[in-house]
Amino acid sequence: MKKVSMPELLTDKKMLGEFCVSMQNGAVAILPTDTLYGFAVAANRQAAVSRIYQIKNRSAHKPLILFIHEIAELKKIGFEILPGVYDVLLEHWPGALTAILKKPDHESLSCFDFPTLGVRIPAHAQLLQLLAALPVKLLTTSANRSGDPSDIDPENIAREFLHEIDWFVDGGVLAGALPSTVADFTVRPPKVLRQGGLIL
């Protein structure tokens, strides 16, 4: 496992390039977000996606979440959005809202096998900068074993997953926010599936 601070990763061009290539090649990383630390892998690398499920001991029936750095990415990737939904997402993004949308047929999402996909723009400026620099789209989930509580201390998380991941990006001890609110925007009105810190 290679451990690096988020500021160092963003300012060291050589290391950032190494990180980008590594993620393209199927690395598993842990990244800080605006809520919790999360596992992250390229959405077009099946072996990497499978590793997240194995490391986390996550049910194969539970999908991962796509992180994007700006709302314009939705149209670039080909998401079809119901009328009025775009305005709601603009109001709450970046933020702790995971929007369930119909998954488009796009090569960058080739290893996501579900008909719908949760999408989020995290309210974490450094993470958004990193997402914008990456040549791949990232699928994510909280960095913990399924059924265990999430930890906000990077030292504890790094110690637990030391031999199971490739990169640990240290963003310091997080504030311990509630997880994101998950809402299904493929139906009208949107249906809240998990109530988190954000109120729709």
PyMOL CGO cylinders between C-alpha atoms (Angstrom):
from pymol import cmd
from pymol.cgo import CYLINDER

trace = [
    CYLINDER, 0.00, 0.00, 0.00, 1.24, 3.47, -0.89, 0.3, 1, 1, 1, 1, 1, 1,
    CYLINDER, 1.24, 3.47, -0.89, 0.09, 6.16, 1.53, 0.3, 1, 1, 1, 1, 1, 1,
    CYLINDER, 0.09, 6.16, 1.53, 0.03, 9.81, 0.49, 0.3, 1, 1, 1, 1, 1, 1,
    CYLINDER, 0.03, 9.81, 0.49, -1.70, 12.93, 1.76, 0.3, 1, 1, 1, 1, 1, 1,
    CYLINDER, -1.70, 12.93, 1.76, -4.35, 14.48, -0.45, 0.3, 1, 1, 1, 1, 1, 1,
    CYLINDER, -4.35, 14.48, -0.45, -2.46, 17.83, -0.75, 0.3, 1, 1, 1, 1, 1, 1,
    CYLINDER, -2.46, 17.83, -0.75, 0.76, 16.00, -1.70, 0.3, 1, 1, 1, 1, 1, 1,
    CYLINDER, 0.76, 16.00, -1.70, -1.02, 13.92, -4.34, 0.3, 1, 1, 1, 1, 1, 1,
    CYLINDER, -1.02, 13.92, -4.34, -2.57, 16.99, -5.94, 0.3, 1, 1, 1, 1, 1, 1,
    CYLINDER, -2.57, 16.99, -5.94, 0.63, 19.06, -6.02, 0.3, 1, 1, 1, 1, 1, 1,
    CYLINDER, 0.63, 19.06, -6.02, 3.16, 16.38, -7.00, 0.3, 1, 1, 1, 1, 1, 1,
    CYLINDER, 3.16, 16.38, -7.00, 2.63, 15.92, -10.75, 0.3, 1, 1, 1, 1, 1, 1,
    CYLINDER, 2.63, 15.92, -10.75, 4.75, 12.79, -10.89, 0.3, 1, 1, 1, 1, 1, 1,
    CYLINDER, 4.75, 12.79, -10.89, 2.86, 11.12, -8.07, 0.3, 1, 1, 1, 1, 1, 1,
    CYLINDER, 2.86, 11.12, -8.07, -0.50, 12.20, -9.50, 0.3, 1, 1, 1, 1, 1, 1,
    CYLINDER, -0.50, 12.20, -9.50, 0.47, 10.67, -12.82, 0.3, 1, 1, 1, 1, 1, 1,
    CYLINDER, 0.47, 10.67, -12.82, 1.48, 7.46, -11.08, 0.3, 1, 1, 1, 1, 1, 1,
    CYLINDER, 1.48, 7.46, -11.08, -1.84, 7.40, -9.24, 0.3, 1, 1, 1, 1, 1, 1,
    CYLINDER, -1.84, 7.40, -9.24, -3.83, 7.94, -12.44, 0.3, 1, 1, 1, 1, 1, 1,
    CYLINDER, -3.83, 7.94, -12.44, -2.01, 5.15, -14.28, 0.3, 1, 1, 1, 1, 1, 1,
    CYLINDER, -2.01, 5.15, -14.28, -2.41, 2.87, -11.30, 0.3, 1, 1, 1, 1, 1, 1,
    CYLINDER, -2.41, 2.87, -11.30, -6.16, 3.45, -11.15, 0.3, 1, 1, 1, 1, 1, 1,
    CYLINDER, -6.16, 3.45, -11.15, -6.41, 2.88, -14.91, 0.3, 1, 1, 1, 1, 1, 1,
    CYLINDER, -6.41, 2.88, -14.91, -4.67, -0.45, -14.39, 0.3, 1, 1, 1, 1, 1, 1,
    CYLINDER, -4.67, -0.45, -14.39, -7.10, -1.63, -11.73, 0.3, 1, 1, 1, 1, 1, 1,
    CYLINDER, -7.10, -1.63, -11.73, -5.77, -0.37, -8.40, 0.3, 1, 1, 1, 1, 1, 1,
    CYLINDER, -5.77, -0.37, -8.40, -7.96, -0.13, -5.31, 0.3, 1, 1, 1, 1, 1, 1,
    CYLINDER, -7.96, -0.13, -5.31, -7.69, 3.14, -3.38, 0.3, 1, 1, 1, 1, 1, 1,
    CYLINDER, -7.69, 3.14, -3.38, -9.15, 4.57, -0.21, 0.3, 1, 1, 1, 1, 1, 1,
    CYLINDER, -9.15, 4.57, -0.21, -10.06, 8.26, -0.49, 0.3, 1, 1, 1, 1, 1, 1,
    CYLINDER, -10.06, 8.26, -0.49, -11.45, 10.87, 1.91, 0.3, 1, 1, 1, 1, 1, 1,
    CYLINDER, -11.45, 10.87, 1.91, -14.89, 12.28, 1.10, 0.3, 1, 1, 1, 1, 1, 1,
    CYLINDER, -14.89, 12.28, 1.10, -17.21, 14.84, 2.66, 0.3, 1, 1, 1, 1, 1, 1,
    CYLINDER, -17.21, 14.84, 2.66, -18.85, 12.10, 4.73, 0.3, 1, 1, 1, 1, 1, 1,
    CYLINDER, -18.85, 12.10, 4.73, -16.59, 9.07, 5.24, 0.3, 1, 1, 1, 1, 1, 1,
    CYLINDER, -16.59, 9.07, 5.24, -13.49, 7.43, 3.83, 0.3, 1, 1, 1, 1, 1, 1,
    CYLINDER, -13.49, 7.43, 3.83, -14.35, 5.27, 0.83, 0.3, 1, 1, 1, 1, 1, 1,
    CYLINDER, -14.35, 5.27, 0.83, -12.95, 2.54, -1.38, 0.3, 1, 1, 1, 1, 1, 1,
    CYLINDER, -12.95, 2.54, -1.38, -12.60, 3.63, -5.00, 0.3, 1, 1, 1, 1, 1, 1,
    CYLINDER, -12.60, 3.63, -5.00, -11.86, 1.79, -8.25, 0.3, 1, 1, 1, 1, 1, 1,
    CYLINDER, -11.86, 1.79, -8.25, -12.11, 2.44, -11.97, 0.3, 1, 1, 1, 1, 1, 1,
    CYLINDER, -12.11, 2.44, -11.97, -15.62, 1.70, -13.21, 0.3, 1, 1, 1, 1, 1, 1,
    CYLINDER, -15.62, 1.70, -13.21, -14.24, -0.07, -16.29, 0.3, 1, 1, 1, 1, 1, 1,
    CYLINDER, -14.24, -0.07, -16.29, -11.92, -2.52, -14.52, 0.3, 1, 1, 1, 1, 1, 1,
    CYLINDER, -11.92, -2.52, -14.52, -13.76, -5.69, -13.55, 0.3, 1, 1, 1, 1, 1, 1,
    CYLINDER, -13.76, -5.69, -13.55, -10.95, -7.17, -11.46, 0.3, 1, 1, 1, 1, 1, 1,
    CYLINDER, -10.95, -7.17, -11.46, -10.77, -3.98, -9.38, 0.3, 1, 1, 1, 1, 1, 1,
    CYLINDER, -10.77, -3.98, -9.38, -14.53, -3.87, -8.87, 0.3, 1, 1, 1, 1, 1, 1,
    CYLINDER, -14.53, -3.87, -8.87, -14.47, -7.50, -7.76, 0.3, 1, 1, 1, 1, 1, 1,
    CYLINDER, -14.47, -7.50, -7.76, -11.67, -6.73, -5.29, 0.3, 1, 1, 1, 1, 1, 1,
    CYLINDER, -11.67, -6.73, -5.29, -13.79, -4.10, -3.53, 0.3, 1, 1, 1, 1, 1, 1,
    CYLINDER, -13.79, -4.10, -3.53, -16.55, -6.63, -2.99, 0.3, 1, 1, 1, 1, 1, 1,
    CYLINDER, -16.55, -6.63, -2.99, -14.04, -9.16, -1.69, 0.3, 1, 1, 1, 1, 1, 1,
    CYLINDER, -14.04, -9.16, -1.69, -12.21, -6.76, 0.63, 0.3, 1, 1, 1, 1, 1, 1,
    CYLINDER, -12.21, -6.76, 0.63, -15.42, -5.32, 2.03, 0.3, 1, 1, 1, 1, 1, 1,
    CYLINDER, -15.42, -5.32, 2.03, -17.22, -8.69, 2.10, 0.3, 1, 1, 1, 1, 1, 1,
    CYLINDER, -17.22, -8.69, 2.10, -20.07, -6.91, 0.34, 0.3, 1, 1, 1, 1, 1, 1,
    CYLINDER, -20.07, -6.91, 0.34, -23.05, -8.69, -1.17, 0.3, 1, 1, 1, 1, 1, 1,
    CYLINDER, -23.05, -8.69, -1.17, -22.87, -8.87, -4.96, 0.3, 1, 1, 1, 1, 1, 1,
    CYLINDER, -22.87, -8.87, -4.96, -26.48, -7.68, -4.99, 0.3, 1, 1, 1, 1, 1, 1,
    CYLINDER, -26.48, -7.68, -4.99, -25.49, -4.27, -3.56, 0.3, 1, 1, 1, 1, 1, 1,
    CYLINDER, -25.49, -4.27, -3.56, -24.27, -1.76, -6.17, 0.3, 1, 1, 1, 1, 1, 1,
    CYLINDER, -24.27, -1.76, -6.17, -21.45, 0.75, -5.81, 0.3, 1, 1, 1, 1, 1, 1,
    CYLINDER, -21.45, 0.75, -5.81, -21.76, 4.54, -6.23, 0.3, 1, 1, 1, 1, 1, 1,
    CYLINDER, -21.76, 4.54, -6.23, -20.34, 6.65, -9.03, 0.3, 1, 1, 1, 1, 1, 1,
    CYLINDER, -20.34, 6.65, -9.03, -18.49, 9.85, -8.07, 0.3, 1, 1, 1, 1, 1, 1,
    CYLINDER, -18.49, 9.85, -8.07, -18.33, 12.68, -10.61, 0.3, 1, 1, 1, 1, 1, 1,
    CYLINDER, -18.33, 12.68, -10.61, -16.69, 16.10, -10.28, 0.3, 1, 1, 1, 1, 1, 1,
    CYLINDER, -16.69, 16.10, -10.28, -19.34, 18.23, -11.98, 0.3, 1, 1, 1, 1, 1, 1,
    CYLINDER, -19.34, 18.23, -11.98, -22.96, 17.88, -13.02, 0.3, 1, 1, 1, 1, 1, 1,
    CYLINDER, -22.96, 17.88, -13.02, -22.10, 18.34, -16.71, 0.3, 1, 1, 1, 1, 1, 1,
    CYLINDER, -22.10, 18.34, -16.71, -20.59, 14.84, -16.55, 0.3, 1, 1, 1, 1, 1, 1,
    CYLINDER, -20.59, 14.84, -16.55, -24.11, 13.40, -16.48, 0.3, 1, 1, 1, 1, 1, 1,
    CYLINDER, -24.11, 13.40, -16.48, -24.79, 14.51, -20.04, 0.3, 1, 1, 1, 1, 1, 1,
    CYLINDER, -24.79, 14.51, -20.04, -21.29, 13.60, -21.23, 0.3, 1, 1, 1, 1, 1, 1,
    CYLINDER, -21.29, 13.60, -21.23, -21.73, 10.03, -20.00, 0.3, 1, 1, 1, 1, 1, 1,
    CYLINDER, -21.73, 10.03, -20.00, -25.24, 9.82, -21.43, 0.3, 1, 1, 1, 1, 1, 1,
    CYLINDER, -25.24, 9.82, -21.43, -27.56, 9.80, -18.43, 0.3, 1, 1, 1, 1, 1, 1,
    CYLINDER, -27.56, 9.80, -18.43, -31.23, 10.27, -19.30, 0.3, 1, 1, 1, 1, 1, 1,
    CYLINDER, -31.23, 10.27, -19.30, -32.81, 12.42, -16.60, 0.3, 1, 1, 1, 1, 1, 1,
    CYLINDER, -32.81, 12.42, -16.60, -36.51, 13.01, -15.97, 0.3, 1, 1, 1, 1, 1, 1,
    CYLINDER, -36.51, 13.01, -15.97, -37.71, 16.61, -16.39, 0.3, 1, 1, 1, 1, 1, 1,
    CYLINDER, -37.71, 16.61, -16.39, -37.06, 18.72, -13.30, 0.3, 1, 1, 1, 1, 1, 1,
    CYLINDER, -37.06, 18.72, -13.30, -34.49, 16.35, -11.81, 0.3, 1, 1, 1, 1, 1, 1,
    CYLINDER, -34.49, 16.35, -11.81, -31.51, 18.30, -13.12, 0.3, 1, 1, 1, 1, 1, 1,
    CYLINDER, -31.51, 18.30, -13.12, -32.64, 21.39, -11.19, 0.3, 1, 1, 1, 1, 1, 1,
    CYLINDER, -32.64, 21.39, -11.19, -33.00, 19.38, -7.98, 0.3, 1, 1, 1, 1, 1, 1,
    CYLINDER, -33.00, 19.38, -7.98, -29.51, 17.96, -8.38, 0.3, 1, 1, 1, 1, 1, 1,
    CYLINDER, -29.51, 17.96, -8.38, -28.09, 21.42, -9.07, 0.3, 1, 1, 1, 1, 1, 1,
    CYLINDER, -28.09, 21.42, -9.07, -29.63, 22.59, -5.81, 0.3, 1, 1, 1, 1, 1, 1,
    CYLINDER, -29.63, 22.59, -5.81, -28.05, 19.86, -3.70, 0.3, 1, 1, 1, 1, 1, 1,
    CYLINDER, -28.05, 19.86, -3.70, -24.74, 19.11, -5.43, 0.3, 1, 1, 1, 1, 1, 1,
    CYLINDER, -24.74, 19.11, -5.43, -21.97, 19.14, -4.40, 0.3, 1, 1, 1, 1, 1, 1,
    CYLINDER, -21.97, 19.14, -4.40, -23.36, 17.53, -1.27, 0.3, 1, 1, 1, 1, 1, 1,
    CYLINDER, -23.36, 17.53, -1.27, -24.48, 14.42, 0.57, 0.3, 1, 1, 1, 1, 1, 1,
    CYLINDER, -24.48, 14.42, 0.57, -27.08, 13.32, -1.96, 0.3, 1, 1, 1, 1, 1, 1,
    CYLINDER, -27.08, 13.32, -1.96, -26.77, 10.09, -3.92, 0.3, 1, 1, 1, 1, 1, 1,
    CYLINDER, -26.77, 10.09, -3.92, -29.12, 10.19, -6.90, 0.3, 1, 1, 1, 1, 1, 1,
    CYLINDER, -29.12, 10.19, -6.90, -30.30, 6.88, -8.33, 0.3, 1, 1, 1, 1, 1, 1,
    CYLINDER, -30.30, 6.88, -8.33, -30.51, 7.28, -12.11, 0.3, 1, 1, 1, 1, 1, 1,
    CYLINDER, -30.51, 7.28, -12.11, -30.96, 4.95, -15.07, 0.3, 1, 1, 1, 1, 1, 1,
    CYLINDER, -30.96, 4.95, -15.07, -27.51, 3.69, -16.04, 0.3, 1, 1, 1, 1, 1, 1,
    CYLINDER, -27.51, 3.69, -16.04, -26.38, 4.72, -19.52, 0.3, 1, 1, 1, 1, 1, 1,
    CYLINDER, -26.38, 4.72, -19.52, -24.56, 2.37, -21.86, 0.3, 1, 1, 1, 1, 1, 1,
    CYLINDER, -24.56, 2.37, -21.86, -21.11, 3.95, -21.72, 0.3, 1, 1, 1, 1, 1, 1,
    CYLINDER, -21.11, 3.95, -21.72, -17.67, 2.36, -21.92, 0.3, 1, 1, 1, 1, 1, 1,
    CYLINDER, -17.67, 2.36, -21.92, -16.45, 4.16, -18.80, 0.3, 1, 1, 1, 1, 1, 1,
    CYLINDER, -16.45, 4.16, -18.80, -19.10, 2.28, -16.77, 0.3, 1, 1, 1, 1, 1, 1,
    CYLINDER, -19.10, 2.28, -16.77, -18.61, -1.09, -18.45, 0.3, 1, 1, 1, 1, 1, 1,
    CYLINDER, -18.61, -1.09, -18.45, -18.13, -3.04, -15.20, 0.3, 1, 1, 1, 1, 1, 1,
    CYLINDER, -18.13, -3.04, -15.20, -21.29, -1.81, -13.50, 0.3, 1, 1, 1, 1, 1, 1,
    CYLINDER, -21.29, -1.81, -13.50, -23.90, -4.55, -13.96, 0.3, 1, 1, 1, 1, 1, 1,
    CYLINDER, -23.90, -4.55, -13.96, -27.03, -2.93, -12.55, 0.3, 1, 1, 1, 1, 1, 1,
    CYLINDER, -27.03, -2.93, -12.55, -29.81, -1.14, -14.51, 0.3, 1, 1, 1, 1, 1, 1,
    CYLINDER, -29.81, -1.14, -14.51, -29.67, 1.91, -12.24, 0.3, 1, 1, 1, 1, 1, 1,
    CYLINDER, -29.67, 1.91, -12.24, -26.68, 3.70, -10.76, 0.3, 1, 1, 1, 1, 1, 1,
    CYLINDER, -26.68, 3.70, -10.76, -26.25, 5.92, -7.72, 0.3, 1, 1, 1, 1, 1, 1,
    CYLINDER, -26.25, 5.92, -7.72, -24.35, 9.11, -8.57, 0.3, 1, 1, 1, 1, 1, 1,
    CYLINDER, -24.35, 9.11, -8.57, -22.91, 11.75, -6.28, 0.3, 1, 1, 1, 1, 1, 1,
    CYLINDER, -22.91, 11.75, -6.28, -20.81, 14.91, -6.39, 0.3, 1, 1, 1, 1, 1, 1,
    CYLINDER, -20.81, 14.91, -6.39, -19.14, 15.06, -2.96, 0.3, 1, 1, 1, 1, 1, 1,
    CYLINDER, -19.14, 15.06, -2.96, -18.70, 18.41, -1.24, 0.3, 1, 1, 1, 1, 1, 1,
    CYLINDER, -18.70, 18.41, -1.24, -14.95, 17.96, -0.88, 0.3, 1, 1, 1, 1, 1, 1,
    CYLINDER, -14.95, 17.96, -0.88, -12.95, 20.43, -2.96, 0.3, 1, 1, 1, 1, 1, 1,
    CYLINDER, -12.95, 20.43, -2.96, -9.72, 18.41, -3.05, 0.3, 1, 1, 1, 1, 1, 1,
    CYLINDER, -9.72, 18.41, -3.05, -11.53, 15.21, -3.98, 0.3, 1, 1, 1, 1, 1, 1,
    CYLINDER, -11.53, 15.21, -3.98, -13.33, 17.02, -6.81, 0.3, 1, 1, 1, 1, 1, 1,
    CYLINDER, -13.33, 17.02, -6.81, -9.97, 18.25, -8.07, 0.3, 1, 1, 1, 1, 1, 1,
    CYLINDER, -9.97, 18.25, -8.07, -8.67, 14.69, -8.03, 0.3, 1, 1, 1, 1, 1, 1,
    CYLINDER, -8.67, 14.69, -8.03, -11.76, 13.33, -9.81, 0.3, 1, 1, 1, 1, 1, 1,
    CYLINDER, -11.76, 13.33, -9.81, -11.35, 15.96, -12.52, 0.3, 1, 1, 1, 1, 1, 1,
    CYLINDER, -11.35, 15.96, -12.52, -7.74, 14.86, -13.09, 0.3, 1, 1, 1, 1, 1, 1,
    CYLINDER, -7.74, 14.86, -13.09, -8.49, 11.15, -13.37, 0.3, 1, 1, 1, 1, 1, 1,
    CYLINDER, -8.49, 11.15, -13.37, -8.86, 9.54, -16.81, 0.3, 1, 1, 1, 1, 1, 1,
    CYLINDER, -8.86, 9.54, -16.81, -11.35, 7.01, -15.41, 0.3, 1, 1, 1, 1, 1, 1,
    CYLINDER, -11.35, 7.01, -15.41, -14.68, 7.19, -13.57, 0.3, 1, 1, 1, 1, 1, 1,
    CYLINDER, -14.68, 7.19, -13.57, -14.65, 5.93, -10.00, 0.3, 1, 1, 1, 1, 1, 1,
    CYLINDER, -14.65, 5.93, -10.00, -17.07, 3.54, -8.33, 0.3, 1, 1, 1, 1, 1, 1,
    CYLINDER, -17.07, 3.54, -8.33, -17.04, 3.90, -4.56, 0.3, 1, 1, 1, 1, 1, 1,
    CYLINDER, -17.04, 3.90, -4.56, -18.35, 2.54, -1.29, 0.3, 1, 1, 1, 1, 1, 1,
    CYLINDER, -18.35, 2.54, -1.29, -17.55, 3.25, 2.35, 0.3, 1, 1, 1, 1, 1, 1,
    CYLINDER, -17.55, 3.25, 2.35, -14.16, 1.94, 3.52, 0.3, 1, 1, 1, 1, 1, 1,
    CYLINDER, -14.16, 1.94, 3.52, -15.25, -0.61, 6.08, 0.3, 1, 1, 1, 1, 1, 1,
    CYLINDER, -15.25, -0.61, 6.08, -16.18, -4.28, 6.28, 0.3, 1, 1, 1, 1, 1, 1,
    CYLINDER, -16.18, -4.28, 6.28, -19.86, -4.85, 5.60, 0.3, 1, 1, 1, 1, 1, 1,
    CYLINDER, -19.86, -4.85, 5.60, -21.75, -4.66, 8.88, 0.3, 1, 1, 1, 1, 1, 1,
    CYLINDER, -21.75, -4.66, 8.88, -18.97, -2.83, 10.71, 0.3, 1, 1, 1, 1, 1, 1,
    CYLINDER, -18.97, -2.83, 10.71, -19.15, 0.87, 11.63, 0.3, 1, 1, 1, 1, 1, 1,
    CYLINDER, -19.15, 0.87, 11.63, -17.21, 3.33, 9.48, 0.3, 1, 1, 1, 1, 1, 1,
    CYLINDER, -17.21, 3.33, 9.48, -14.08, 4.91, 10.94, 0.3, 1, 1, 1, 1, 1, 1,
    CYLINDER, -14.08, 4.91, 10.94, -13.09, 8.54, 10.41, 0.3, 1, 1, 1, 1, 1, 1,
    CYLINDER, -13.09, 8.54, 10.41, -9.47, 8.13, 11.59, 0.3, 1, 1, 1, 1, 1, 1,
    CYLINDER, -9.47, 8.13, 11.59, -7.11, 7.49, 8.66, 0.3, 1, 1, 1, 1, 1, 1,
    CYLINDER, -7.11, 7.49, 8.66, -4.55, 5.71, 10.84, 0.3, 1, 1, 1, 1, 1, 1,
    CYLINDER, -4.55, 5.71, 10.84, -7.08, 3.08, 11.92, 0.3, 1, 1, 1, 1, 1, 1,
    CYLINDER, -7.08, 3.08, 11.92, -8.36, 2.55, 8.39, 0.3, 1, 1, 1, 1, 1, 1,
    CYLINDER, -8.36, 2.55, 8.39, -4.89, 2.35, 6.86, 0.3, 1, 1, 1, 1, 1, 1,
    CYLINDER, -4.89, 2.35, 6.86, -3.83, -0.18, 9.48, 0.3, 1, 1, 1, 1, 1, 1,
    CYLINDER, -3.83, -0.18, 9.48, -6.84, -2.43, 8.85, 0.3, 1, 1, 1, 1, 1, 1,
    CYLINDER, -6.84, -2.43, 8.85, -6.51, -2.50, 5.06, 0.3, 1, 1, 1, 1, 1, 1,
    CYLINDER, -6.51, -2.50, 5.06, -2.71, -2.23, 4.84, 0.3, 1, 1, 1, 1, 1, 1,
    CYLINDER, -2.71, -2.23, 4.84, -2.22, -5.41, 2.80, 0.3, 1, 1, 1, 1, 1, 1,
    CYLINDER, -2.22, -5.41, 2.80, -5.45, -5.30, 0.80, 0.3, 1, 1, 1, 1, 1, 1,
    CYLINDER, -5.45, -5.30, 0.80, -5.37, -2.01, -1.10, 0.3, 1, 1, 1, 1, 1, 1,
    CYLINDER, -5.37, -2.01, -1.10, -2.91, -0.21, -3.35, 0.3, 1, 1, 1, 1, 1, 1,
    CYLINDER, -2.91, -0.21, -3.35, -3.31, 3.45, -2.37, 0.3, 1, 1, 1, 1, 1, 1,
    CYLINDER, -3.31, 3.45, -2.37, -4.39, 5.26, 0.78, 0.3, 1, 1, 1, 1, 1, 1,
    CYLINDER, -4.39, 5.26, 0.78, -5.03, 8.97, 0.29, 0.3, 1, 1, 1, 1, 1, 1,
    CYLINDER, -5.03, 8.97, 0.29, -4.93, 10.61, 3.71, 0.3, 1, 1, 1, 1, 1, 1,
    CYLINDER, -4.93, 10.61, 3.71, -7.33, 13.50, 4.21, 0.3, 1, 1, 1, 1, 1, 1,
    CYLINDER, -7.33, 13.50, 4.21, -6.92, 13.69, 7.97, 0.3, 1, 1, 1, 1, 1, 1,
    CYLINDER, -6.92, 13.69, 7.97, -9.47, 12.82, 10.62, 0.3, 1, 1, 1, 1, 1, 1,
    CYLINDER, -9.47, 12.82, 10.62, -12.89, 13.51, 9.13, 0.3, 1, 1, 1, 1, 1, 1,
    CYLINDER, -12.89, 13.51, 9.13, -15.68, 15.39, 10.85, 0.3, 1, 1, 1, 1, 1, 1,
    CYLINDER, -15.68, 15.39, 10.85, -17.87, 12.31, 11.08, 0.3, 1, 1, 1, 1, 1, 1,
    CYLINDER, -17.87, 12.31, 11.08, -20.84, 13.43, 8.99, 0.3, 1, 1, 1, 1, 1, 1,
    CYLINDER, -20.84, 13.43, 8.99, -23.87, 11.24, 8.38, 0.3, 1, 1, 1, 1, 1, 1,
    CYLINDER, -23.87, 11.24, 8.38, -23.82, 9.16, 5.19, 0.3, 1, 1, 1, 1, 1, 1,
    CYLINDER, -23.82, 9.16, 5.19, -25.41, 10.58, 2.07, 0.3, 1, 1, 1, 1, 1, 1,
    CYLINDER, -25.41, 10.58, 2.07, -29.15, 10.58, 1.52, 0.3, 1, 1, 1, 1, 1, 1,
    CYLINDER, -29.15, 10.58, 1.52, -30.04, 8.11, -1.24, 0.3, 1, 1, 1, 1, 1, 1,
    CYLINDER, -30.04, 8.11, -1.24, -33.00, 8.97, -3.45, 0.3, 1, 1, 1, 1, 1, 1,
    CYLINDER, -33.00, 8.97, -3.45, -34.44, 7.24, -6.52, 0.3, 1, 1, 1, 1, 1, 1,
    CYLINDER, -34.44, 7.24, -6.52, -34.84, 9.81, -9.28, 0.3, 1, 1, 1, 1, 1, 1,
    CYLINDER, -34.84, 9.81, -9.28, -36.10, 7.30, -11.84, 0.3, 1, 1, 1, 1, 1, 1,
    CYLINDER, -36.10, 7.30, -11.84, -39.60, 7.73, -10.38, 0.3, 1, 1, 1, 1, 1, 1,
    CYLINDER, -39.60, 7.73, -10.38, -41.85, 10.72, -9.71, 0.3, 1, 1, 1, 1, 1, 1,
    CYLINDER, -41.85, 10.72, -9.71, -41.80, 12.05, -7.12, 0.3, 1, 1, 1, 1, 1, 1,
    CYLINDER, -41.80, 12.05, -7.12, -38.30, 10.94, -6.14, 0.3, 1, 1, 1, 1, 1, 1,
    CYLINDER, -38.30, 10.94, -6.14, -38.32, 8.23, -3.47, 0.3, 1, 1, 1, 1, 1, 1,
    CYLINDER, -38.32, 8.23, -3.47, -35.92, 8.49, -0.52, 0.3, 1, 1, 1, 1, 1, 1,
    CYLINDER, -35.92, 8.49, -0.52, -34.34, 5.06, 0.00, 0.3, 1, 1, 1, 1, 1, 1,
    CYLINDER, -34.34, 5.06, 0.00, -31.97, 6.07, 2.80, 0.3, 1, 1, 1, 1, 1, 1,
    CYLINDER, -31.97, 6.07, 2.80, -32.24, 9.17, 4.91, 0.3, 1, 1, 1, 1, 1, 1,
    CYLINDER, -32.24, 9.17, 4.91, -28.82, 10.69, 5.55, 0.3, 1, 1, 1, 1, 1, 1,
    CYLINDER, -28.82, 10.69, 5.55, -27.61, 14.13, 6.47, 0.3, 1, 1, 1, 1, 1, 1,
    CYLINDER, -27.61, 14.13, 6.47, -29.37, 15.89, 3.60, 0.3, 1, 1, 1, 1, 1, 1,
    CYLINDER, -29.37, 15.89, 3.60, -33.12, 16.54, 3.64, 0.3, 1, 1, 1, 1, 1, 1,
    CYLINDER, -33.12, 16.54, 3.64, -34.84, 16.60, 0.25, 0.3, 1, 1, 1, 1, 1, 1,
]
cmd.load_cgo(trace, "trace")
